[in-house]
């Protein structure tokens, strides 16, 4: 797995969590 892809996924989750919160 590429670090960029993983970082992107984590960032997306963080953004989603922020929007939900």
C-alpha positions in Angstrom: 0.0 0.0 0.0 1.3 3.5 -0.8 1.8 5.9 2.0 0.0 8.6 0.0 -3.1 6.5 -0.5 -3.2 5.6 3.1 -2.6 9.3 4.2 -5.4 10.3 1.8 -7.8 7.8 3.2 -7.0 9.0 6.8 -7.4 12.6 5.7 -10.8 11.8 4.1 -11.9 10.0 7.3 -10.7 13.0 9.4 -12.6 15.5 7.2 -15.7 13.3 7.3 -15.5 12.9 11.1 -15.1 16.7 11.4 -18.1 17.3 9.2 -20.2 14.8 11.3 -19.0 16.3 14.5 
